Amino acid sequence: MDGSRRSRREVLRGATGAVAGLGFAGCLDRIPVLGSGSTPSVGPVPATATAFATADVAALLDADPLRALLDDAVPATDVNGLAAIVEGQVGLDPREIEQAVGFATPAEGVAGAVIDTGWSTTEVVSAIESQNGEATETTVGGRPAYTFEETGLTVGTLEDGRHVVGVGGGVRAVVATDTGSNDAVRPAVRRAYGRVPSGPVTFAIDATAAGERTIDAITRDLPRFSRDVVDSVRFVAGSLSTVGDRPRVVMQVTGDDGTGARQLKEYAEAIPVLLEQRVDDEVIGNALDDAEISRDGTRVTIALEGHDTVQPLINAAVQRMLFAVSPVSLP
């Protein structure tokens, strides 16, 4: 990486601090009206959700090239080794999950996930009890459920047998959406989700919903105009997929209708810098140098393709996920 590129990156950090900050923080709440387009179904995600992601776990684990990415990303072992550790500690093999959908409304402290697996409710509750203490039986939306007072976690089931876990009312929101009592996630968000290439992992974020506290946190150490970048972004969406036998990560940022060409050009040039800044990894920075960046109207698309290019991003994502949610201790 030459000195001119480094200098350019330093200059662009101010413009990018906002975009990746929103993407990684997942904070949002107002959804703009977009033009016509497909609105794919994403399952019982409530309309109040400001960010959601879907994962076809079976497809991820089925074969290369995506399975190889995950194996290389797990610290000190591989997917099978991690699964054995988890099963040894909580009694469940995570490879048995078929599909999962998760959502969050961070401003309200609400989050939830729907998990499609062959596990029984008793097995799920017992696994959580092994890490979070004894559960209390209750009902949520007329469905049997269990709460864990120490963590605020609730576990329930939908009528079709899928498991629901959540905090801050997340389970109640999913159950109500599944039964039709609540509206599902709004079409504008689903359209953003549907624009990126379909793949085993896809997400969408309504970036216009970030509150003042979130914007302040993201832009605290960045130039003042970073706030303008935040205010101009409507959606961030992305996916992990394949092209032939090559893995691909695509992220798309949609600006508002008043966003000028110059600012969109700044997005296109600065988003890779922002991602590097947020994960603080020179290897990721080098990989992002190979990103293909394009603009179509108010949308900027960043695409990375190939194992060596995509691997550093998957490493960062897996390690952050394990740090945040895993109850297990890796060797």
FENHUUR-V936802 format. One record per residue. RES is the residue in one letter. SS is DSSP state (H for helix, E for strand, - for the rest). PSI is psi in degrees with one decimal (* if undefined). D_LAST is the distance of its C-alpha to the last C-alpha in Angstrom with 1 decimal. Layout:
RES;SS;PSI;D_LAST + RES;SS;PSI;D_LAST
This chain:
M;-;121.3;34.3 + D;-;168.5;37.8 + G;H;-35.4;39.1 + S;H;-38.1;41.2 + R;H;-42.5;38.4 + R;H;-43.7;36.4 + S;H;-43.0;39.6 + R;H;-40.1;40.1 + R;H;-42.3;36.7 + E;H;-40.4;37.2 + V;H;-37.3;40.5 + L;H;-9.7;39.1 + R;H;-36.4;36.2 + G;H;-41.2;38.7 + A;H;-27.9;39.6 + T;H;-17.4;36.2 + G;H;-35.3;34.5 + A;H;-47.5;35.8 + V;H;-52.3;35.1 + A;H;-31.1;31.3 + G;H;-43.4;31.1 + L;H;-43.0;32.7 + G;H;-43.5;30.6 + F;H;-32.8;27.3 + A;H;-33.0;28.6 + G;-;43.4;30.3 + C;-;130.8;33.3 + L;-;174.9;36.7 + D;-;-27.6;40.0 + R;-;140.5;43.3 + I;-;121.6;43.6 + P;-;160.8;46.4 + V;-;126.5;48.7 + L;-;175.8;48.3 + G;-;-171.4;50.6 + S;-;156.2;50.7 + G;-;169.1;47.8 + S;-;149.6;45.6 + T;-;82.5;43.7 + P;-;148.4;41.0 + S;-;139.7;39.8 + V;-;11.0;36.4 + G;-;-169.8;36.4 + P;-;57.9;37.0 + V;-;123.6;36.0 + P;E;155.1;38.4 + A;-;-23.9;40.9 + T;-;-9.8;39.5 + A;-;136.9;36.2 + T;-;-6.5;36.0 + A;E;141.3;32.9 + F;E;158.7;31.5 + A;E;147.6;29.2 + T;E;145.4;29.2 + A;E;123.2;26.6 + D;E;90.1;27.4 + V;H;-39.8;24.0 + A;H;-41.8;25.5 + A;H;-37.7;27.0 + L;H;-40.3;23.9 + L;H;-5.8;22.0 + D;H;-48.3;25.2 + A;-;169.2;25.4 + D;-;157.9;25.2 + P;-;-11.5;25.6 + L;H;-37.4;23.7 + R;H;-39.3;21.1 + A;H;-37.3;20.4 + L;H;-45.8;19.9 + L;H;-42.7;17.3 + D;H;-42.7;15.4 + D;H;-21.8;15.5 + A;H;-23.1;14.6 + V;-;123.1;11.3 + P;-;134.1;8.6 + A;-;-2.9;6.6 + T;-;-154.3;8.3 + D;-;-170.4;11.7 + V;H;-45.1;13.6 + N;H;-40.3;13.8 + G;H;-42.6;10.2 + L;H;-41.9;9.7 + A;H;-39.7;12.9 + A;H;-38.9;12.0 + I;H;-46.5;9.2 + V;H;-47.0;12.0 + E;H;-37.2;14.6 + G;H;-28.8;13.1 + Q;H;-35.1;13.1 + V;H;-9.0;16.3 + G;-;5.6;18.1 + L;-;141.4;18.7 + D;-;111.7;17.8 + P;H;-17.1;18.0 + R;H;-13.0;19.4 + E;H;-6.3;22.5 + I;E;129.4;23.5 + E;E;-54.3;26.5 + Q;E;156.8;27.5 + A;E;145.7;26.9 + V;E;128.4;29.1 + G;E;150.5;28.2 + F;E;164.3;30.6 + A;E;146.8;31.0 + T;E;82.2;33.9 + P;H;-35.7;32.3 + A;H;-25.0;35.6 + E;H;1.9;36.1 + G;-;29.3;32.5 + V;E;134.5;32.6 + A;E;152.1;29.8 + G;E;165.0;29.4 + A;E;145.2;28.0 + V;E;127.1;29.5 + I;E;125.3;27.3 + D;E;110.5;28.8 + T;E;168.2;27.1 + G;-;2.5;28.2 + W;-;145.6;26.5 + S;-;162.5;29.0 + T;H;-39.7;29.5 + T;H;-41.9;28.7 + E;H;-41.4;25.3 + V;H;-46.5;24.5 + V;H;-42.5;25.9 + S;H;-39.9;24.0 + A;H;-42.9;20.7 + I;H;-36.9;21.5 + E;H;-31.5;23.0 + S;H;-18.4;19.7 + Q;H;-19.1;18.5 + N;H;12.1;21.9 + G;-;178.5;24.4 + E;-;143.4;27.5 + A;-;156.3;29.2 + T;E;128.9;33.0 + E;E;142.2;35.1 + T;E;-169.8;37.3 + T;E;146.6;38.9 + V;E;115.9;38.5 + G;-;32.2;41.3 + G;-;0.6;42.5 + R;E;144.3;39.3 + P;E;142.1;37.2 + A;E;169.2;34.2 + Y;E;138.6;31.7 + T;E;150.3;30.9 + F;E;104.1;28.2 + E;-;-37.5;30.0 + E;-;-36.3;27.1 + T;-;-11.8;25.8 + G;-;9.5;29.0 + L;E;141.2;27.4 + T;E;142.2;29.8 + V;E;131.7;29.3 + G;E;-174.4;32.3 + T;E;148.7;33.5 + L;-;169.8;36.1 + E;-;-29.5;39.1 + D;-;3.0;37.6 + G;-;-8.0;34.5 + R;-;147.1;32.0 + H;E;147.0;29.7 + V;E;130.8;30.0 + V;E;146.8;27.7 + G;E;170.5;28.8 + V;E;157.2;29.6 + G;-;29.1;32.9 + G;-;9.7;35.1 + G;H;-40.3;33.0 + V;H;-43.7;33.4 + R;H;-41.5;37.1 + A;H;-41.3;37.6 + V;H;-45.8;36.0 + V;H;-44.5;38.0 + A;H;-36.2;41.2 + T;H;-40.1;40.7 + D;H;-34.6;40.1 + T;H;-6.4;43.3 + G;-;0.9;45.3 + S;-;-29.1;45.9 + N;-;151.5;44.0 + D;-;148.4;44.4 + A;E;171.7;41.6 + V;-;139.2;40.1 + R;-;153.4;43.1 + P;H;-35.9;44.3 + A;H;-40.0;43.9 + V;H;-39.9;40.1 + R;H;-33.7;40.0 + R;H;-40.8;42.1 + A;H;-42.2;39.8 + Y;H;-40.9;36.9 + G;H;-13.1;39.2 + R;H;-27.2;40.1 + V;-;158.4;36.8 + P;-;137.4;36.0 + S;-;144.7;34.8 + G;-;176.2;31.3 + P;-;-26.1;28.3 + V;E;125.3;27.4 + T;E;143.8;30.3 + F;E;160.9;30.9 + A;E;141.3;33.9 + I;E;135.2;34.5 + D;E;95.3;37.9 + A;H;-13.3;37.7 + T;H;-9.1;41.2 + A;H;0.8;40.0 + A;-;128.5;38.1 + G;-;174.6;39.7 + E;H;-40.3;40.8 + R;H;-41.5;37.8 + T;H;-45.1;35.5 + I;H;-41.7;37.7 + D;H;-42.0;37.9 + A;H;-40.0;34.2 + I;H;-39.4;33.8 + T;H;7.4;36.8 + R;-;-46.9;36.7 + D;-;18.9;36.0 + L;-;163.1;37.7 + P;-;156.5;41.4 + R;-;-33.5;43.7 + F;-;-6.7;44.4 + S;H;-35.1;40.7 + R;H;-35.7;42.0 + D;H;-35.5;44.6 + V;H;-44.4;41.9 + V;H;-47.0;40.2 + D;H;-20.7;43.5 + S;H;-9.8;44.3 + V;E;130.5;41.3 + R;E;-49.4;41.7 + F;E;149.8;38.8 + V;E;125.3;35.5 + A;E;156.7;34.4 + G;E;170.2;32.0 + S;E;158.1;30.4 + L;E;121.8;28.0 + S;E;-166.3;30.1 + T;E;152.2;31.1 + V;E;103.8;34.2 + G;-;-121.7;34.8 + D;-;22.0;31.6 + R;E;135.0;30.4 + P;E;153.4;28.2 + R;E;136.2;30.0 + V;E;129.0;29.4 + V;E;132.0;32.6 + M;E;134.2;33.2 + Q;E;131.7;36.7 + V;E;126.6;38.3 + T;E;122.2;41.6 + G;E;167.0;44.0 + D;-;171.3;47.0 + D;-;-22.6;50.4 + G;-;1.0;51.5 + T;-;126.4;48.8 + G;-;163.6;50.5 + A;H;-36.1;49.8 + R;H;-43.4;48.9 + Q;H;-38.2;46.2 + L;H;-36.4;44.8 + K;H;-37.9;44.7 + E;H;-41.0;42.8 + Y;H;-51.0;40.2 + A;H;-40.4;40.0 + E;H;-28.1;39.5 + A;H;-22.6;37.3 + I;H;-44.9;34.8 + P;H;-36.5;32.5 + V;H;-42.2;32.8 + L;H;-44.1;31.9 + L;H;-42.2;28.7 + E;H;-42.3;27.8 + Q;H;-43.0;28.6 + R;H;-32.1;26.6 + V;H;-11.6;23.3 + D;-;57.8;24.2 + D;-;119.1;23.0 + E;H;-33.3;25.5 + V;H;-41.7;24.1 + I;H;-39.6;24.8 + G;H;-42.5;28.2 + N;H;-40.9;29.0 + A;H;-40.3;28.2 + L;H;-19.3;30.3 + D;-;-24.2;33.2 + D;-;5.0;33.5 + A;-;139.3;34.0 + E;E;120.7;37.2 + I;E;129.8;39.0 + S;E;160.6;42.1 + R;E;136.5;44.3 + D;E;100.5;46.5 + G;-;-121.0;48.6 + T;-;9.7;46.5 + R;E;136.7;43.2 + V;E;130.1;40.9 + T;E;131.5;38.4 + I;E;121.2;35.5 + A;E;134.4;34.1 + L;E;134.9;31.4 + E;E;142.2;31.2 + G;-;148.0;29.3 + H;H;-50.6;25.7 + D;H;-30.3;25.5 + T;H;-41.1;27.2 + V;H;-31.7;25.3 + Q;H;-47.1;21.7 + P;H;-35.9;21.2 + L;H;-40.7;22.5 + I;H;-39.6;20.2 + N;H;-48.8;17.1 + A;H;-42.4;18.4 + A;H;-45.8;19.3 + V;H;-43.9;16.0 + Q;H;-37.7;14.0 + R;H;-39.8;16.7 + M;H;-45.6;16.8 + L;H;-40.4;13.2 + F;H;-37.2;13.8 + A;H;-39.0;17.1 + V;H;-15.0;16.8 + S;-;129.7;13.5 + P;-;-0.6;13.2 + V;-;161.4;9.7 + S;-;119.3;6.6 + L;-;151.4;3.8 + P;-;*;0.0
